[in-house]
Amino acid sequence: MVKVGIVGATGYTGAELLRLLSQHPNVEVVAITSRAEAGVDVTSIYPNLRGHYDLQFIEPDVDVLGACDVIFFATPHGVAHNMVPELAKTKALLIDLSADFRLRDPELWASWYGQPHGCPEILDQVVYGLPEVNRESIRKARIIACPGCYPTASQLALIPLLERDLIDPQSIIINAASGTSGAGRQANIGTLLSEASDSFKAYASAGHRHLPEIEQGLRDVQAPGSKSAQATFVPHLLPMVRGIHATVYAKLQAEADLQRLFEERYQNEPFVDVLPAGSHPETRSVKGANVCRLAVVRPQGRDTVVVMSVIDNLTKGASGQAVQIMNIALGFNEAAGLQHPGLTP
């Protein structure tokens, strides 16, 4: 059995990792860390895990974590910077669910996150872990950045179009909405039930931290010679707990059978589901599941393509994708521990 440690296991992504790994046939979670909750039973914070774990949170300890085969970081940005350089000297596979290593340019990272990058010397060792693009690189990697939730939904919606140079790459508009769990478990007035319920609003419209990650990923898949991809990205807060719906618009610059294009691009991807023509994906269909559901349409046959993309922000947008990455990197069945359907209702 592969021994797993989770740094920062008290948050929603940490809890989702524990839920998914409890059913993984090849994994044993042996260490979970939290400075604030050291000595506390995990089941006292997450009673849904009763009967699955007999673990207490411990202080982060490089020696304990370094003895693990896989270490997940489910921490706020900046935390992994402090521990990854030392843990990179061990044989452990490091998978970071935070934003610390997603951007290759440390100066760009610093400008969006308001602090210097903590270990830029590590960046050339990091693989960006979007399986649908970087599967072969993931197989060889030891430090992997798990993509963000909005970037996952947005990139999967646009990859087939950019790979074939079918759209104007500077016409992209991403209108996306997320449930409140995307803001994390910490206290936040804006995500209180009485504040978010029965309401719908945009936020960070002048610039969201996920934009440079989205644009970096889009540029990586562009056809040679294309203009550099640029996106207008406006996120919204939905009055629900889990889920992301991204509606993506772009101007077509070449003709193609769009339905066939998407079906063929993703036909061998176990966690991307292209719906039949005329469908509209629903967030509830992916709740708790490691899947992205897509639908593509060309309204009125004009020159705008619209792609609708739904994921669970905590699963395919975070912890489920992290498990998928681990499976690929360790040579397991890619779907191990991830084959359950979404929850309905």
Summary of the structure (lengths in Angstrom):
residues: 345
radius of gyration: 19.5
end to end distance: 34.7
largest distance: 60.9
contacts: 1153
relative contact order: 0.15
helix: 36%
strand: 21%
